[in-house]
Amino acid sequence: MQPIENITVAEIAAKSLAAVRVFERLGIDYCCGGKRPLTDICRQKGYDAAAVRNELEEAEKAARDTTRDWNTAPLRELIDHIVNTHHGYLNREFPALSARLEKVYRVYNQRHGETLLGLPQVFASLRSELEMHMRKEEIVLFPAIGAHKPSAAIENAIDAMEAEHEAAGEALAKIREITQDFHIPEYACVTYRALMSGLQELEQDLHMHIHLENNVLFPRAMQLEAA
């Protein structure tokens, strides 16, 4: 197998969304300027190629799922998992996805005509609503659940969060419709491909995120409420 240092940055990015995130954080152009080996670009940027390679490998490893029975785990552990894993994911990925979307929408509408019409508006609305949604959960609802303090307000808050989850699900369905199931045209650059991969991963992560809240955390919290 060819050492990763000798593979072009574009080729690495095309096969791994985790690598795209590393390149974006390091300011490495994996799209238009990505047709050079990783070693060359690291040398130009002043990076240790071996250290970047290790970071790429660690990012890929961290991207793999781990399993845990959240139906029996302590509620505080479940809440910490949701905040650190899923809220953390959204806080990290929303800015990157916004940047990719802005670039793709601007460039491809100029070069190819109408492209991904309506996606910037749907995505921006989803991001804005979910960022507010997460703040409400972290500041109000989750501390109340974690403290095991039964309250009629908790039930109302859960109802509101579930309604917002439903709206997020509708936005995800609209994104899938606009992108034609995250279709990647033949002429798509690496940034376009990374955008589609990122949106598809966003859908997958948000589905799991909402599942853990609607189907595990909230019912267990309500059981405590009833008790």
CNS distance restraints for C-alpha pairs under 8 A (distance, minus, plus):
assign (resid   2 and name CA) (resid   6 and name CA) 6.86 0.50 0.50
assign (resid   2 and name CA) (resid   7 and name CA) 7.20 0.50 0.50
assign (resid   3 and name CA) (resid   7 and name CA) 6.96 0.50 0.50
assign (resid   4 and name CA) (resid  12 and name CA) 7.90 0.50 0.50
assign (resid   4 and name CA) (resid  38 and name CA) 7.42 0.50 0.50
assign (resid   4 and name CA) (resid  53 and name CA) 7.07 0.50 0.50
assign (resid   5 and name CA) (resid  37 and name CA) 6.43 0.50 0.50
assign (resid   5 and name CA) (resid  38 and name CA) 4.97 0.50 0.50
assign (resid   5 and name CA) (resid  39 and name CA) 5.16 0.50 0.50
assign (resid   5 and name CA) (resid  49 and name CA) 6.81 0.50 0.50
assign (resid   5 and name CA) (resid  50 and name CA) 7.84 0.50 0.50
assign (resid   5 and name CA) (resid  53 and name CA) 7.01 0.50 0.50
assign (resid   6 and name CA) (resid  37 and name CA) 5.05 0.50 0.50
assign (resid   6 and name CA) (resid  38 and name CA) 6.14 0.50 0.50
assign (resid   6 and name CA) (resid  39 and name CA) 6.41 0.50 0.50
assign (resid   7 and name CA) (resid  11 and name CA) 6.66 0.50 0.50
assign (resid   7 and name CA) (resid  12 and name CA) 6.87 0.50 0.50
assign (resid   7 and name CA) (resid  36 and name CA) 7.71 0.50 0.50
assign (resid   7 and name CA) (resid  37 and name CA) 5.01 0.50 0.50
assign (resid   7 and name CA) (resid  38 and name CA) 6.22 0.50 0.50
assign (resid   8 and name CA) (resid  12 and name CA) 6.44 0.50 0.50
assign (resid   8 and name CA) (resid  34 and name CA) 6.50 0.50 0.50
assign (resid   8 and name CA) (resid  35 and name CA) 5.47 0.50 0.50
assign (resid   8 and name CA) (resid  36 and name CA) 4.76 0.50 0.50
assign (resid   8 and name CA) (resid  37 and name CA) 3.88 0.50 0.50
assign (resid   8 and name CA) (resid  38 and name CA) 5.60 0.50 0.50
assign (resid   9 and name CA) (resid  13 and name CA) 6.11 0.50 0.50
assign (resid   9 and name CA) (resid  30 and name CA) 5.46 0.50 0.50
assign (resid   9 and name CA) (resid  34 and name CA) 4.96 0.50 0.50
assign (resid   9 and name CA) (resid  35 and name CA) 6.36 0.50 0.50
assign (resid   9 and name CA) (resid  36 and name CA) 6.29 0.50 0.50
assign (resid   9 and name CA) (resid  37 and name CA) 5.99 0.50 0.50
assign (resid   9 and name CA) (resid  38 and name CA) 5.38 0.50 0.50
assign (resid  10 and name CA) (resid  14 and name CA) 6.00 0.50 0.50
assign (resid  10 and name CA) (resid  30 and name CA) 4.98 0.50 0.50
assign (resid  10 and name CA) (resid  31 and name CA) 6.06 0.50 0.50
assign (resid  10 and name CA) (resid  34 and name CA) 4.58 0.50 0.50
assign (resid  10 and name CA) (resid  35 and name CA) 5.68 0.50 0.50
assign (resid  10 and name CA) (resid  36 and name CA) 7.72 0.50 0.50
assign (resid  10 and name CA) (resid 190 and name CA) 6.77 0.50 0.50
assign (resid  11 and name CA) (resid  15 and name CA) 6.62 0.50 0.50
assign (resid  11 and name CA) (resid  35 and name CA) 7.85 0.50 0.50
assign (resid  12 and name CA) (resid  16 and name CA) 6.41 0.50 0.50
assign (resid  12 and name CA) (resid  19 and name CA) 6.83 0.50 0.50
assign (resid  13 and name CA) (resid  17 and name CA) 6.53 0.50 0.50
assign (resid  13 and name CA) (resid  19 and name CA) 5.53 0.50 0.50
assign (resid  13 and name CA) (resid  20 and name CA) 5.16 0.50 0.50
assign (resid  13 and name CA) (resid  30 and name CA) 6.46 0.50 0.50
assign (resid  13 and name CA) (resid 190 and name CA) 7.11 0.50 0.50
assign (resid  13 and name CA) (resid 194 and name CA) 7.80 0.50 0.50
assign (resid  14 and name CA) (resid 190 and name CA) 5.98 0.50 0.50
assign (resid  14 and name CA) (resid 193 and name CA) 7.11 0.50 0.50
assign (resid  14 and name CA) (resid 194 and name CA) 7.29 0.50 0.50
assign (resid  16 and name CA) (resid  20 and name CA) 6.55 0.50 0.50
assign (resid  16 and name CA) (resid  60 and name CA) 7.69 0.50 0.50
assign (resid  17 and name CA) (resid  21 and name CA) 6.50 0.50 0.50
assign (resid  17 and name CA) (resid 194 and name CA) 6.35 0.50 0.50
assign (resid  17 and name CA) (resid 197 and name CA) 6.80 0.50 0.50
assign (resid  17 and name CA) (resid 198 and name CA) 7.01 0.50 0.50
assign (resid  18 and name CA) (resid  22 and name CA) 6.60 0.50 0.50
assign (resid  18 and name CA) (resid  56 and name CA) 7.36 0.50 0.50
assign (resid  18 and name CA) (resid  59 and name CA) 5.69 0.50 0.50
assign (resid  18 and name CA) (resid  60 and name CA) 5.65 0.50 0.50
assign (resid  18 and name CA) (resid  63 and name CA) 6.85 0.50 0.50
assign (resid  19 and name CA) (resid  23 and name CA) 6.20 0.50 0.50
assign (resid  19 and name CA) (resid  56 and name CA) 5.69 0.50 0.50
assign (resid  19 and name CA) (resid  59 and name CA) 7.01 0.50 0.50
assign (resid  19 and name CA) (resid  60 and name CA) 7.23 0.50 0.50
assign (resid  20 and name CA) (resid  24 and name CA) 6.07 0.50 0.50
assign (resid  20 and name CA) (resid  30 and name CA) 7.39 0.50 0.50
assign (resid  20 and name CA) (resid 194 and name CA) 7.14 0.50 0.50
assign (resid  21 and name CA) (resid  25 and name CA) 6.16 0.50 0.50
assign (resid  21 and name CA) (resid  96 and name CA) 7.96 0.50 0.50
assign (resid  22 and name CA) (resid  26 and name CA) 6.22 0.50 0.50
assign (resid  22 and name CA) (resid  55 and name CA) 7.49 0.50 0.50
assign (resid  22 and name CA) (resid  56 and name CA) 6.68 0.50 0.50
assign (resid  22 and name CA) (resid  59 and name CA) 7.57 0.50 0.50
assign (resid  23 and name CA) (resid  27 and name CA) 5.95 0.50 0.50
assign (resid  23 and name CA) (resid  28 and name CA) 4.86 0.50 0.50
assign (resid  23 and name CA) (resid  29 and name CA) 7.05 0.50 0.50
assign (resid  23 and name CA) (resid  30 and name CA) 6.82 0.50 0.50
assign (resid  24 and name CA) (resid  28 and name CA) 6.08 0.50 0.50
assign (resid  24 and name CA) (resid  29 and name CA) 7.49 0.50 0.50
assign (resid  24 and name CA) (resid  96 and name CA) 7.93 0.50 0.50
assign (resid  28 and name CA) (resid  41 and name CA) 7.68 0.50 0.50
assign (resid  29 and name CA) (resid  33 and name CA) 5.40 0.50 0.50
assign (resid  29 and name CA) (resid  34 and name CA) 5.66 0.50 0.50
assign (resid  30 and name CA) (resid  34 and name CA) 4.16 0.50 0.50
assign (resid  30 and name CA) (resid  35 and name CA) 7.75 0.50 0.50
assign (resid  30 and name CA) (resid 190 and name CA) 7.15 0.50 0.50
assign (resid  30 and name CA) (resid 191 and name CA) 7.84 0.50 0.50
assign (resid  31 and name CA) (resid  35 and name CA) 7.88 0.50 0.50
assign (resid  31 and name CA) (resid 189 and name CA) 6.67 0.50 0.50
assign (resid  31 and name CA) (resid 190 and name CA) 5.19 0.50 0.50
assign (resid  31 and name CA) (resid 191 and name CA) 5.89 0.50 0.50
assign (resid  32 and name CA) (resid 189 and name CA) 7.95 0.50 0.50
assign (resid  36 and name CA) (resid  40 and name CA) 6.58 0.50 0.50
assign (resid  36 and name CA) (resid  41 and name CA) 6.84 0.50 0.50
assign (resid  37 and name CA) (resid  41 and name CA) 6.62 0.50 0.50
assign (resid  38 and name CA) (resid  42 and name CA) 6.02 0.50 0.50
assign (resid  38 and name CA) (resid  49 and name CA) 7.17 0.50 0.50
assign (resid  39 and name CA) (resid  43 and name CA) 6.07 0.50 0.50
assign (resid  39 and name CA) (resid  49 and name CA) 5.66 0.50 0.50
assign (resid  40 and name CA) (resid  44 and name CA) 6.27 0.50 0.50
assign (resid  41 and name CA) (resid  45 and name CA) 6.11 0.50 0.50
assign (resid  42 and name CA) (resid  46 and name CA) 5.79 0.50 0.50
assign (resid  42 and name CA) (resid  47 and name CA) 4.69 0.50 0.50
assign (resid  42 and name CA) (resid  48 and name CA) 6.42 0.50 0.50
assign (resid  42 and name CA) (resid  49 and name CA) 5.61 0.50 0.50
assign (resid  43 and name CA) (resid  47 and name CA) 6.09 0.50 0.50
assign (resid  43 and name CA) (resid  48 and name CA) 7.43 0.50 0.50
assign (resid  43 and name CA) (resid  49 and name CA) 7.48 0.50 0.50
assign (resid  47 and name CA) (resid  51 and name CA) 7.74 0.50 0.50
assign (resid  47 and name CA) (resid  52 and name CA) 7.26 0.50 0.50
assign (resid  48 and name CA) (resid  52 and name CA) 6.34 0.50 0.50
assign (resid  49 and name CA) (resid  53 and name CA) 6.06 0.50 0.50
assign (resid  50 and name CA) (resid  54 and name CA) 6.19 0.50 0.50
assign (resid  51 and name CA) (resid  55 and name CA) 6.21 0.50 0.50
assign (resid  52 and name CA) (resid  56 and name CA) 6.16 0.50 0.50
assign (resid  53 and name CA) (resid  57 and name CA) 6.28 0.50 0.50
assign (resid  54 and name CA) (resid  58 and name CA) 6.09 0.50 0.50
assign (resid  55 and name CA) (resid  59 and name CA) 6.04 0.50 0.50
assign (resid  56 and name CA) (resid  60 and name CA) 6.24 0.50 0.50
assign (resid  57 and name CA) (resid  61 and name CA) 6.21 0.50 0.50
assign (resid  58 and name CA) (resid  62 and name CA) 6.07 0.50 0.50
assign (resid  59 and name CA) (resid  63 and name CA) 6.22 0.50 0.50
assign (resid  60 and name CA) (resid  64 and name CA) 7.03 0.50 0.50
assign (resid  69 and name CA) (resid  73 and name CA) 6.40 0.50 0.50
assign (resid  70 and name CA) (resid  78 and name CA) 6.37 0.50 0.50
assign (resid  70 and name CA) (resid 212 and name CA) 7.91 0.50 0.50
assign (resid  70 and name CA) (resid 216 and name CA) 7.20 0.50 0.50
assign (resid  71 and name CA) (resid 216 and name CA) 6.21 0.50 0.50
assign (resid  73 and name CA) (resid  77 and name CA) 6.53 0.50 0.50
assign (resid  73 and name CA) (resid  78 and name CA) 6.49 0.50 0.50
assign (resid  74 and name CA) (resid  78 and name CA) 6.40 0.50 0.50
assign (resid  75 and name CA) (resid  79 and name CA) 6.09 0.50 0.50
assign (resid  75 and name CA) (resid 145 and name CA) 7.89 0.50 0.50
assign (resid  75 and name CA) (resid 146 and name CA) 6.35 0.50 0.50
assign (resid  75 and name CA) (resid 217 and name CA) 7.26 0.50 0.50
assign (resid  76 and name CA) (resid  80 and name CA) 6.09 0.50 0.50
assign (resid  76 and name CA) (resid 146 and name CA) 5.36 0.50 0.50
assign (resid  77 and name CA) (resid  81 and name CA) 6.11 0.50 0.50
assign (resid  78 and name CA) (resid  82 and name CA) 6.26 0.50 0.50
assign (resid  78 and name CA) (resid 217 and name CA) 7.37 0.50 0.50
assign (resid  79 and name CA) (resid  83 and name CA) 6.19 0.50 0.50
assign (resid  79 and name CA) (resid 142 and name CA) 6.81 0.50 0.50
assign (resid  79 and name CA) (resid 146 and name CA) 7.50 0.50 0.50
assign (resid  79 and name CA) (resid 217 and name CA) 7.78 0.50 0.50
assign (resid  80 and name CA) (resid  84 and name CA) 5.83 0.50 0.50
assign (resid  81 and name CA) (resid  85 and name CA) 5.46 0.50 0.50
assign (resid  81 and name CA) (resid  86 and name CA) 7.42 0.50 0.50
assign (resid  82 and name CA) (resid  86 and name CA) 5.12 0.50 0.50
assign (resid  82 and name CA) (resid  87 and name CA) 6.32 0.50 0.50
assign (resid  82 and name CA) (resid 209 and name CA) 6.88 0.50 0.50
assign (resid  82 and name CA) (resid 212 and name CA) 7.73 0.50 0.50
assign (resid  83 and name CA) (resid  87 and name CA) 4.69 0.50 0.50
assign (resid  83 and name CA) (resid  88 and name CA) 6.18 0.50 0.50
assign (resid  83 and name CA) (resid 138 and name CA) 7.62 0.50 0.50
assign (resid  84 and name CA) (resid  88 and name CA) 5.01 0.50 0.50
assign (resid  84 and name CA) (resid  89 and name CA) 7.75 0.50 0.50
assign (resid  85 and name CA) (resid  89 and name CA) 5.89 0.50 0.50
assign (resid  86 and name CA) (resid  90 and name CA) 6.34 0.50 0.50
assign (resid  86 and name CA) (resid 205 and name CA) 7.06 0.50 0.50
assign (resid  86 and name CA) (resid 206 and name CA) 7.48 0.50 0.50
assign (resid  86 and name CA) (resid 209 and name CA) 5.96 0.50 0.50
assign (resid  87 and name CA) (resid  91 and name CA) 6.17 0.50 0.50
assign (resid  87 and name CA) (resid 134 and name CA) 6.86 0.50 0.50
assign (resid  88 and name CA) (resid  92 and name CA) 6.09 0.50 0.50
assign (resid  89 and name CA) (resid  93 and name CA) 5.89 0.50 0.50
assign (resid  90 and name CA) (resid  94 and name CA) 5.60 0.50 0.50
assign (resid  90 and name CA) (resid 202 and name CA) 7.95 0.50 0.50
assign (resid  91 and name CA) (resid  95 and name CA) 7.49 0.50 0.50
assign (resid  91 and name CA) (resid 131 and name CA) 7.77 0.50 0.50
assign (resid  92 and name CA) (resid  96 and name CA) 7.33 0.50 0.50
assign (resid  93 and name CA) (resid  97 and name CA) 5.97 0.50 0.50
assign (resid  94 and name CA) (resid  98 and name CA) 6.02 0.50 0.50
assign (resid  94 and name CA) (resid 127 and name CA) 6.80 0.50 0.50
assign (resid  95 and name CA) (resid  99 and name CA) 6.24 0.50 0.50
assign (resid  96 and name CA) (resid 100 and name CA) 6.31 0.50 0.50
assign (resid  97 and name CA) (resid 101 and name CA) 5.98 0.50 0.50
assign (resid  97 and name CA) (resid 195 and name CA) 6.47 0.50 0.50
assign (resid  97 and name CA) (resid 198 and name CA) 6.82 0.50 0.50
assign (resid  97 and name CA) (resid 199 and name CA) 7.58 0.50 0.50
assign (resid  98 and name CA) (resid 102 and name CA) 6.09 0.50 0.50
assign (resid  98 and name CA) (resid 124 and name CA) 7.89 0.50 0.50
assign (resid  99 and name CA) (resid 103 and name CA) 6.36 0.50 0.50
assign (resid 100 and name CA) (resid 104 and name CA) 6.12 0.50 0.50
assign (resid 100 and name CA) (resid 191 and name CA) 6.37 0.50 0.50
assign (resid 100 and name CA) (resid 192 and name CA) 7.42 0.50 0.50
assign (resid 100 and name CA) (resid 194 and name CA) 7.78 0.50 0.50
assign (resid 100 and name CA) (resid 195 and name CA) 5.90 0.50 0.50
assign (resid 101 and name CA) (resid 105 and name CA) 5.84 0.50 0.50
assign (resid 101 and name CA) (resid 120 and name CA) 7.03 0.50 0.50
assign (resid 101 and name CA) (resid 195 and name CA) 6.51 0.50 0.50
assign (resid 102 and name CA) (resid 106 and name CA) 6.07 0.50 0.50
assign (resid 102 and name CA) (resid 120 and name CA) 7.53 0.50 0.50
assign (resid 103 and name CA) (resid 107 and name CA) 6.04 0.50 0.50
assign (resid 104 and name CA) (resid 108 and name CA) 5.71 0.50 0.50
assign (resid 104 and name CA) (resid 191 and name CA) 7.07 0.50 0.50
assign (resid 104 and name CA) (resid 192 and name CA) 5.98 0.50 0.50
assign (resid 105 and name CA) (resid 109 and name CA) 5.86 0.50 0.50
assign (resid 105 and name CA) (resid 115 and name CA) 6.71 0.50 0.50
assign (resid 105 and name CA) (resid 116 and name CA) 7.03 0.50 0.50
assign (resid 105 and name CA) (resid 120 and name CA) 7.89 0.50 0.50
assign (resid 106 and name CA) (resid 110 and name CA) 6.43 0.50 0.50
assign (resid 107 and name CA) (resid 111 and name CA) 6.23 0.50 0.50
assign (resid 108 and name CA) (resid 112 and name CA) 5.38 0.50 0.50
assign (resid 108 and name CA) (resid 113 and name CA) 6.83 0.50 0.50
assign (resid 108 and name CA) (resid 114 and name CA) 7.85 0.50 0.50
assign (resid 108 and name CA) (resid 115 and name CA) 6.33 0.50 0.50
assign (resid 109 and name CA) (resid 113 and name CA) 4.56 0.50 0.50
assign (resid 109 and name CA) (resid 114 and name CA) 5.29 0.50 0.50
assign (resid 109 and name CA) (resid 115 and name CA) 5.46 0.50 0.50
assign (resid 116 and name CA) (resid 178 and name CA) 6.04 0.50 0.50
assign (resid 116 and name CA) (resid 179 and name CA) 6.26 0.50 0.50
assign (resid 117 and name CA) (resid 178 and name CA) 7.09 0.50 0.50
assign (resid 118 and name CA) (resid 122 and name CA) 6.34 0.50 0.50
assign (resid 118 and name CA) (resid 178 and name CA) 7.40 0.50 0.50
assign (resid 119 and name CA) (resid 123 and name CA) 5.89 0.50 0.50
assign (resid 119 and name CA) (resid 175 and name CA) 6.50 0.50 0.50
assign (resid 119 and name CA) (resid 178 and name CA) 6.60 0.50 0.50
assign (resid 120 and name CA) (resid 124 and name CA) 5.93 0.50 0.50
assign (resid 121 and name CA) (resid 125 and name CA) 6.16 0.50 0.50
assign (resid 122 and name CA) (resid 126 and name CA) 6.20 0.50 0.50
assign (resid 122 and name CA) (resid 171 and name CA) 6.58 0.50 0.50
assign (resid 122 and name CA) (resid 174 and name CA) 7.57 0.50 0.50
assign (resid 122 and name CA) (resid 175 and name CA) 7.09 0.50 0.50
assign (resid 123 and name CA) (resid 127 and name CA) 6.10 0.50 0.50
assign (resid 123 and name CA) (resid 171 and name CA) 7.70 0.50 0.50
assign (resid 123 and name CA) (resid 175 and name CA) 7.46 0.50 0.50
assign (resid 124 and name CA) (resid 128 and name CA) 6.11 0.50 0.50
assign (resid 125 and name CA) (resid 129 and name CA) 6.10 0.50 0.50
assign (resid 126 and name CA) (resid 130 and name CA) 6.02 0.50 0.50
assign (resid 126 and name CA) (resid 168 and name CA) 6.40 0.50 0.50
assign (resid 126 and name CA) (resid 171 and name CA) 6.46 0.50 0.50
assign (resid 127 and name CA) (resid 131 and name CA) 6.04 0.50 0.50
assign (resid 128 and name CA) (resid 132 and name CA) 6.46 0.50 0.50
assign (resid 129 and name CA) (resid 133 and name CA) 6.01 0.50 0.50
assign (resid 130 and name CA) (resid 134 and name CA) 6.00 0.50 0.50
assign (resid 130 and name CA) (resid 168 and name CA) 7.62 0.50 0.50
assign (resid 131 and name CA) (resid 135 and name CA) 6.43 0.50 0.50
assign (resid 132 and name CA) (resid 136 and name CA) 6.41 0.50 0.50
assign (resid 133 and name CA) (resid 137 and name CA) 6.40 0.50 0.50
assign (resid 133 and name CA) (resid 161 and name CA) 7.38 0.50 0.50
assign (resid 133 and name CA) (resid 164 and name CA) 7.51 0.50 0.50
assign (resid 134 and name CA) (resid 138 and name CA) 6.07 0.50 0.50
assign (resid 135 and name CA) (resid 139 and name CA) 5.88 0.50 0.50
assign (resid 136 and name CA) (resid 140 and name CA) 5.58 0.50 0.50
assign (resid 136 and name CA) (resid 141 and name CA) 6.73 0.50 0.50
assign (resid 137 and name CA) (resid 141 and name CA) 4.74 0.50 0.50
assign (resid 137 and name CA) (resid 142 and name CA) 5.47 0.50 0.50
assign (resid 138 and name CA) (resid 142 and name CA) 5.49 0.50 0.50
assign (resid 138 and name CA) (resid 143 and name CA) 6.91 0.50 0.50
assign (resid 139 and name CA) (resid 143 and name CA) 6.78 0.50 0.50
assign (resid 140 and name CA) (resid 144 and name CA) 6.51 0.50 0.50
assign (resid 141 and name CA) (resid 145 and name CA) 6.28 0.50 0.50
assign (resid 141 and name CA) (resid 154 and name CA) 6.74 0.50 0.50
assign (resid 141 and name CA) (resid 157 and name CA) 6.78 0.50 0.50
assign (resid 141 and name CA) (resid 158 and name CA) 7.82 0.50 0.50
assign (resid 142 and name CA) (resid 146 and name CA) 5.91 0.50 0.50
assign (resid 143 and name CA) (resid 147 and name CA) 6.00 0.50 0.50
assign (resid 144 and name CA) (resid 148 and name CA) 6.51 0.50 0.50
assign (resid 144 and name CA) (resid 149 and name CA) 5.89 0.50 0.50
assign (resid 144 and name CA) (resid 150 and name CA) 7.93 0.50 0.50
assign (resid 144 and name CA) (resid 154 and name CA) 7.40 0.50 0.50
assign (resid 145 and name CA) (resid 149 and name CA) 6.52 0.50 0.50
assign (resid 145 and name CA) (resid 150 and name CA) 7.83 0.50 0.50
assign (resid 145 and name CA) (resid 154 and name CA) 7.68 0.50 0.50
assign (resid 145 and name CA) (resid 221 and name CA) 6.27 0.50 0.50
assign (resid 148 and name CA) (resid 224 and name CA) 7.32 0.50 0.50
assign (resid 150 and name CA) (resid 154 and name CA) 7.27 0.50 0.50
assign (resid 150 and name CA) (resid 224 and name CA) 6.99 0.50 0.50
assign (resid 150 and name CA) (resid 225 and name CA) 4.98 0.50 0.50
assign (resid 151 and name CA) (resid 155 and name CA) 7.37 0.50 0.50
assign (resid 151 and name CA) (resid 225 and name CA) 7.01 0.50 0.50
assign (resid 152 and name CA) (resid 156 and name CA) 6.80 0.50 0.50
assign (resid 153 and name CA) (resid 157 and name CA) 6.08 0.50 0.50
assign (resid 154 and name CA) (resid 158 and name CA) 6.10 0.50 0.50
assign (resid 155 and name CA) (resid 159 and name CA) 6.26 0.50 0.50
assign (resid 155 and name CA) (resid 222 and name CA) 7.19 0.50 0.50
assign (resid 156 and name CA) (resid 160 and name CA) 6.32 0.50 0.50
assign (resid 157 and name CA) (resid 161 and name CA) 6.19 0.50 0.50
assign (resid 158 and name CA) (resid 162 and name CA) 6.11 0.50 0.50
assign (resid 158 and name CA) (resid 218 and name CA) 6.80 0.50 0.50
assign (resid 159 and name CA) (resid 163 and name CA) 6.31 0.50 0.50
assign (resid 160 and name CA) (resid 164 and name CA) 6.35 0.50 0.50
assign (resid 161 and name CA) (resid 165 and name CA) 6.15 0.50 0.50
assign (resid 162 and name CA) (resid 166 and name CA) 6.28 0.50 0.50
assign (resid 162 and name CA) (resid 214 and name CA) 6.68 0.50 0.50
assign (resid 163 and name CA) (resid 167 and name CA) 6.49 0.50 0.50
assign (resid 164 and name CA) (resid 168 and name CA) 6.25 0.50 0.50
assign (resid 165 and name CA) (resid 169 and name CA) 6.21 0.50 0.50
assign (resid 165 and name CA) (resid 210 and name CA) 6.59 0.50 0.50
assign (resid 166 and name CA) (resid 170 and name CA) 6.36 0.50 0.50
assign (resid 167 and name CA) (resid 171 and name CA) 6.36 0.50 0.50
assign (resid 168 and name CA) (resid 172 and name CA) 6.24 0.50 0.50
assign (resid 169 and name CA) (resid 173 and name CA) 6.28 0.50 0.50
assign (resid 169 and name CA) (resid 207 and name CA) 7.92 0.50 0.50
assign (resid 170 and name CA) (resid 174 and name CA) 6.27 0.50 0.50
assign (resid 171 and name CA) (resid 175 and name CA) 6.22 0.50 0.50
assign (resid 172 and name CA) (resid 176 and name CA) 6.28 0.50 0.50
assign (resid 172 and name CA) (resid 203 and name CA) 6.35 0.50 0.50
assign (resid 173 and name CA) (resid 177 and name CA) 6.21 0.50 0.50
assign (resid 174 and name CA) (resid 178 and name CA) 6.16 0.50 0.50
assign (resid 175 and name CA) (resid 179 and name CA) 6.11 0.50 0.50
assign (resid 176 and name CA) (resid 180 and name CA) 5.86 0.50 0.50
assign (resid 176 and name CA) (resid 181 and name CA) 4.84 0.50 0.50
assign (resid 176 and name CA) (resid 182 and name CA) 6.22 0.50 0.50
assign (resid 177 and name CA) (resid 181 and name CA) 6.25 0.50 0.50
assign (resid 179 and name CA) (resid 183 and name CA) 6.02 0.50 0.50
assign (resid 179 and name CA) (resid 196 and name CA) 7.91 0.50 0.50
assign (resid 182 and name CA) (resid 196 and name CA) 5.32 0.50 0.50
assign (resid 182 and name CA) (resid 197 and name CA) 7.52 0.50 0.50
assign (resid 182 and name CA) (resid 199 and name CA) 7.58 0.50 0.50
assign (resid 182 and name CA) (resid 200 and name CA) 6.73 0.50 0.50
assign (resid 183 and name CA) (resid 196 and name CA) 7.33 0.50 0.50
assign (resid 184 and name CA) (resid 188 and name CA) 6.36 0.50 0.50
assign (resid 184 and name CA) (resid 192 and name CA) 7.54 0.50 0.50
assign (resid 184 and name CA) (resid 193 and name CA) 6.39 0.50 0.50
assign (resid 184 and name CA) (resid 196 and name CA) 7.11 0.50 0.50
assign (resid 188 and name CA) (resid 192 and name CA) 5.59 0.50 0.50
assign (resid 188 and name CA) (resid 193 and name CA) 6.48 0.50 0.50
assign (resid 189 and name CA) (resid 193 and name CA) 6.36 0.50 0.50
assign (resid 190 and name CA) (resid 194 and name CA) 6.00 0.50 0.50
assign (resid 191 and name CA) (resid 195 and name CA) 6.06 0.50 0.50
assign (resid 192 and name CA) (resid 196 and name CA) 6.38 0.50 0.50
assign (resid 193 and name CA) (resid 197 and name CA) 6.14 0.50 0.50
assign (resid 194 and name CA) (resid 198 and name CA) 5.84 0.50 0.50
assign (resid 195 and name CA) (resid 199 and name CA) 6.09 0.50 0.50
assign (resid 196 and name CA) (resid 200 and name CA) 6.15 0.50 0.50
assign (resid 197 and name CA) (resid 201 and name CA) 6.12 0.50 0.50
assign (resid 198 and name CA) (resid 202 and name CA) 5.99 0.50 0.50
assign (resid 199 and name CA) (resid 203 and name CA) 6.26 0.50 0.50
assign (resid 200 and name CA) (resid 204 and name CA) 6.39 0.50 0.50
assign (resid 201 and name CA) (resid 205 and name CA) 6.02 0.50 0.50
assign (resid 202 and name CA) (resid 206 and name CA) 5.90 0.50 0.50
assign (resid 203 and name CA) (resid 207 and name CA) 6.04 0.50 0.50
assign (resid 204 and name CA) (resid 208 and name CA) 6.43 0.50 0.50
assign (resid 205 and name CA) (resid 209 and name CA) 6.00 0.50 0.50
assign (resid 206 and name CA) (resid 210 and name CA) 5.98 0.50 0.50
assign (resid 207 and name CA) (resid 211 and name CA) 6.05 0.50 0.50
assign (resid 208 and name CA) (resid 212 and name CA) 6.15 0.50 0.50
assign (resid 209 and name CA) (resid 213 and name CA) 6.56 0.50 0.50
assign (resid 210 and name CA) (resid 214 and name CA) 5.82 0.50 0.50
assign (resid 210 and name CA) (resid 215 and name CA) 7.95 0.50 0.50
assign (resid 211 and name CA) (resid 215 and name CA) 5.34 0.50 0.50
assign (resid 211 and name CA) (resid 216 and name CA) 7.10 0.50 0.50
assign (resid 212 and name CA) (resid 216 and name CA) 5.08 0.50 0.50
assign (resid 212 and name CA) (resid 217 and name CA) 6.11 0.50 0.50
assign (resid 213 and name CA) (resid 217 and name CA) 4.72 0.50 0.50
assign (resid 213 and name CA) (resid 218 and name CA) 5.65 0.50 0.50
assign (resid 214 and name CA) (resid 218 and name CA) 5.54 0.50 0.50
assign (resid 214 and name CA) (resid 219 and name CA) 7.15 0.50 0.50
assign (resid 215 and name CA) (resid 219 and name CA) 6.29 0.50 0.50
assign (resid 216 and name CA) (resid 220 and name CA) 6.18 0.50 0.50
assign (resid 217 and name CA) (resid 221 and name CA) 6.09 0.50 0.50
assign (resid 218 and name CA) (resid 222 and name CA) 6.13 0.50 0.50
assign (resid 219 and name CA) (resid 223 and name CA) 6.21 0.50 0.50
assign (resid 220 and name CA) (resid 224 and name CA) 6.55 0.50 0.50
assign (resid 221 and name CA) (resid 225 and name CA) 6.32 0.50 0.50
assign (resid 222 and name CA) (resid 226 and name CA) 6.14 0.50 0.50
assign (resid 223 and name CA) (resid 227 and name CA) 6.17 0.50 0.50
